[in-house]
Amino acid sequence: MTELLEKAVAEVSKLPRQEQNTIAAWLLEELASERRWDKAFAESADVLAKLGEEALAEYHAGL
């Protein structure tokens, strides 16, 4: 664990239990959201590349 994360955890541990749970739930959801975005972008890389190629071809064709 990094020093910054240790400091953040130490500060959160000073909060009341309910606030700790709120922050923990938020953090877990943010991490899950990041994983979903990473997966979505990884799965769409080929599609995005093809769309980019098509757009360039249309541009060069004057369309």
ABEGO torsion letter per residue (X at the ends): XBAAAAAAAAAAAABBAAAAAAAAAAAAAAAAAAAAAAAAAAAAAAAAAAAAAAAAAAAAAGX
